[in-house]
Amino acid sequence: MLFSKALAFLKKERELILYGIFGVGSTVINIAVFHLCGHLGVALVPSNIIAWFFAFAFAFITNKAIVFQSKGWRNRAALREFASFLAVRLFTLVLDTVLMVVLVEWLLVDRLLSKIVVNVIVILVNYVVSKFFIFK
């Protein structure tokens, strides 16, 4: 009985669970690359942009193929999905960067802690937009 309820829950919430799993993966990539850039002496904003690029590539592929199971990579719909995904992620890159500058440079919060906090905000925005506007 408990097993069947758990299985039913997993089926019902499959998309959200997968988004969470791959969102964590994207976040780990983002934070790891950002942290590595910092250790290499790369400034705050370029570090954020470089980290965003790697997280973006991972997120698009996993969201399209696995989370939202959007079919086709060579048609107009795929191009629209990519353009929409890119536009939204560029918006959240700007949000991410502005929040990072405010937290790190103005409020003097630790770089890594700021990156983690900002990523939570960005994940929520990205999920809502991906779910309802991009991979509908």
C-alpha positions in Angstrom: 0.0 0.0 0.0 2.7 2.5 1.0 4.8 1.5 -2.0 1.9 2.0 -4.4 1.2 5.4 -2.9 4.8 6.4 -3.3 4.8 5.2 -6.9 1.7 7.2 -7.6 3.2 10.3 -6.1 6.4 9.8 -8.1 4.4 9.4 -11.4 2.3 12.4 -10.6 5.2 14.7 -9.6 7.7 13.2 -12.1 8.3 16.5 -13.8 8.9 18.5 -10.6 11.2 15.8 -9.2 13.3 15.7 -12.4 13.4 19.5 -12.6 14.7 19.5 -9.0 17.3 16.8 -9.7 18.6 18.5 -12.9 18.2 21.9 -11.3 20.6 20.8 -8.5 23.0 19.6 -11.2 22.8 22.9 -13.0 23.3 24.7 -9.8 26.3 22.6 -8.8 27.8 23.3 -12.2 27.1 27.1 -11.8 28.5 27.3 -8.3 31.5 25.1 -9.1 32.6 27.0 -12.2 31.9 30.3 -10.4 34.1 29.2 -7.5 36.8 27.9 -9.8 36.9 31.2 -11.6 37.2 33.0 -8.3 40.2 30.8 -7.4 41.8 31.6 -10.7 41.4 35.3 -10.0 38.6 36.1 -12.5 36.5 39.1 -11.4 33.0 38.7 -10.1 30.9 39.6 -13.2 33.0 37.6 -15.7 33.0 34.6 -13.3 29.2 34.8 -13.1 28.9 34.9 -16.9 31.2 32.0 -17.5 29.4 29.9 -14.8 26.1 30.8 -16.4 27.2 29.6 -19.8 28.0 26.1 -18.5 24.9 25.9 -16.4 22.8 27.1 -19.3 24.0 24.4 -21.7 23.4 21.7 -19.1 20.0 23.0 -18.2 18.7 23.4 -21.8 19.6 19.9 -22.8 18.3 18.2 -19.7 15.1 20.3 -19.5 14.2 19.8 -23.1 15.1 16.1 -23.4 14.4 14.7 -19.9 12.3 17.0 -17.7 9.7 18.4 -20.1 10.3 15.6 -22.7 10.0 18.1 -25.6 10.5 16.2 -28.8 12.5 17.2 -31.8 15.8 19.0 -32.1 15.6 20.1 -35.8 12.2 21.8 -36.2 10.7 25.2 -35.7 9.4 24.3 -32.3 12.9 23.4 -31.1 14.3 26.7 -32.4 11.5 28.6 -30.6 12.2 26.6 -27.4 15.9 27.5 -27.6 15.2 31.2 -28.3 12.7 31.4 -25.5 14.9 29.5 -23.1 17.9 31.7 -24.0 15.9 34.9 -23.6 14.6 33.9 -20.1 18.0 32.7 -19.0 19.6 35.9 -20.2 17.0 37.8 -18.1 17.9 35.6 -15.1 21.6 36.1 -15.8 21.0 39.8 -15.5 19.0 39.3 -12.3 21.7 37.0 -11.0 24.5 39.4 -11.8 22.8 42.4 -10.3 22.0 40.5 -7.1 25.6 39.3 -6.9 27.0 42.8 -7.3 24.6 44.1 -4.6 25.3 41.3 -2.2 29.1 41.0 -2.7 30.3 44.5 -3.6 27.7 46.7 -1.8 26.7 44.6 1.2 30.0 42.7 1.5 28.4 39.3 1.7 30.7 36.3 1.0 30.9 35.5 -2.8 30.1 31.8 -2.4 27.2 32.4 0.1 25.8 35.1 -2.2 26.0 32.7 -5.2 24.1 30.0 -3.3 21.3 32.4 -2.2 21.0 34.0 -5.6 20.8 30.6 -7.3 17.7 29.7 -5.2 15.9 32.8 -6.5 17.0 32.1 -10.1 15.9 28.5 -9.9 12.4 29.4 -8.9 12.0 32.0 -11.7 13.5 29.6 -14.3 11.1 26.8 -13.3 8.0 28.9 -13.5 8.9 30.3 -16.9 10.1 27.0 -18.3 7.0 25.1 -17.2 4.4 27.6 -18.3 6.0 29.4 -21.3 8.8 27.5 -22.9 8.2 23.7 -22.7 4.4 23.8 -22.4 
